[in-house]
Amino acid sequence: EAGVAQSPRYKIIEKRQSVAFWCNPISGHATLYWYQQILGQGPKLLIQFQNNGVVDDSQLPKDRFSAERLKGVDSTLKIQPAKLEDSAVYLCASSLGGTGLYEQYFGPGTRLTVT
Amino acid sequence: AQSVTQLGSHVSVSEGALVLLRCNYSSSVPPYLFWYVQYPNQGLQLLLKYTTGATLVKGINGFEAEFKKSETSFHLTKPSAHMSDAAEYFCAVFTGTASKLTFGTGTRLQVTL
């Protein structure tokens, strides 16, 4: 079974530029998550999708971050414009369902450096 | 609100020694508790989880954890450390109230010869 795929793996941009990350979840997984992991911290949930609808985006900085999950499969996370504090690893995860009973499977992440 | 505290950002043990990684949680409702492991440049992998039932939970790679409600703890142990256990370990809590995983800040485990 293929795991969660993410691209790119690494990205370096200057502040005020824009960037986009892509995630392909495990086939059949209805729930998709984007996490931000700042160095030295645990992952923090940015947004959760159930199929192509947003379940929780309470911690997404909506003035600069946006995410979509077209057709309930792949997802993209965009930052525009980027700030220095956005430097982090962005993790995508998927699960069969959105309750804690379902295991979340994580992709390898995209390491973003904003200079 | 739910939260997790991991005591010790770095833990070093000798190969063959006991591994003990500490996790305390805060939750106003019964929690689900998780331990994840993260190897360098990789995503998180689930080690074990507690939902309901038996409070001693066994996971992969010889790890286990015990849910102690009275102590609000979910410490991770392994009787004998192996070099391949060197990684970052995250404790996490999920409740139906918050409906999301909240992670601790992680503990980096170093295993020495």
Boltz contact constraints between the chains, C-beta under 6 A:
constraints:
  - contact:
      token1: [A, 41]
      token2: [B, 105]
      max_distance: 6.0
  - contact:
      token1: [A, 42]
      token2: [B, 90]
      max_distance: 6.0
  - contact:
      token1: [A, 42]
      token2: [B, 103]
      max_distance: 6.0
  - contact:
      token1: [A, 42]
      token2: [B, 104]
      max_distance: 6.0
  - contact:
      token1: [A, 42]
      token2: [B, 105]
      max_distance: 6.0
  - contact:
      token1: [A, 42]
      token2: [B, 106]
      max_distance: 6.0
  - contact:
      token1: [A, 43]
      token2: [B, 103]
      max_distance: 6.0
  - contact:
      token1: [A, 45]
      token2: [B, 100]
      max_distance: 6.0
  - contact:
      token1: [A, 91]
      token2: [B, 43]
      max_distance: 6.0
  - contact:
      token1: [A, 100]
      token2: [B, 32]
      max_distance: 6.0
  - contact:
      token1: [A, 100]
      token2: [B, 94]
      max_distance: 6.0
  - contact:
      token1: [A, 103]
      token2: [B, 46]
      max_distance: 6.0
  - contact:
      token1: [A, 106]
      token2: [B, 43]
      max_distance: 6.0
  - contact:
      token1: [A, 106]
      token2: [B, 44]
      max_distance: 6.0
  - contact:
      token1: [A, 107]
      token2: [B, 43]
      max_distance: 6.0
  - contact:
      token1: [A, 108]
      token2: [B, 42]
      max_distance: 6.0
  - contact:
      token1: [A, 108]
      token2: [B, 43]
      max_distance: 6.0
  - contact:
      token1: [A, 109]
      token2: [B, 43]
      max_distance: 6.0
